[in-house]
Amino acid sequence: EMSKKDKKQEKNQEEKVEDIQTEQEVESADEAAKSEKVIDFAEQKAKHEESPEGKIESLQKEVDELKQTVQRTQADFINYKRRTEEEKSKITAFANETLLLQLIGMLDDFDRALDHKEDAGQSFVDGVILIRKQLADLLEKNSVVEIATDGEFDPNFHYAVMQEAAEEPNKILEVFQKGYLLKDKVIRPAMVKVSN
C-alpha cells in the first residue's frame, strides 16, 4: 500500500507533467498563431501584387529604377566624351610641336638675313620680307605666338644668357633669340640679356 507521502509525490509528478504539457500546448499555439500571421501577410502581399494596382506599382518602381540607371549611364558617357575630346584636342595641338620648332628656326634665319638687307638688292629684300610674313602667318594660324620681351624678366618665359648692371634690376635689355608659345605652353623661351 502506498503511503501518503508516496501518493503526494505521485500527485506532484502528475501535476508537473500536466504543467509541462500545458506549456507545450501554449508554445504550439503561439507558433501556430505566428505561422498564421506570416501566411496571412504573404497572402495579402501576393494578392496586392496580383491586383492591377499592385502590378502597376511594382512595374512603376522598375521603370523608375531603369530611368535612374539610364540617366547615370548617360551622364557617365557625356563625361567620358568630354574628357576624350579634351585629350584629343591637346594631342592635336601639341603633335606638331617639332615641326613648328623647325619653322621657328627658319623664321630666325630670315630675321638674320634681313639684318643684312643693306648688302642686297631691294627685290631680294622684298622677297625675303614676303616669305617671312607667310611663315609668321602660318605659325600664328597654328596657335604659335611670340613671347613678349618688353618689360620685366620672367623665368617662365625668358632664358637669361647675359646680365648687365643697370639702374632698374630685372629688366630685359636685349633679345638674342625670340621665344614662342604654342597655345599656353612655352615651346621655346626667349634668350635675353637681363639687368641686375
Secondary structure, DSSP 8 states (H G I E B T S, - for coil): ---HHHHHHHHHHHHHHHHHHHHHHHHHHHHHHHHHHHHHHHHHHHHHHHSHHHHHHHHHHHHHHHHHHHHHHHHHHHHHHHHHHHHHHHHHHHHTHHHHHHHHHHHHHHHHHHHTGGGS-HHHHHHHHHHHHHHHHHHHHTTEEE---SSB--TTTEEEEEEE--SSTTBEEEEEE--EEETTEEEE-EEEEEE-
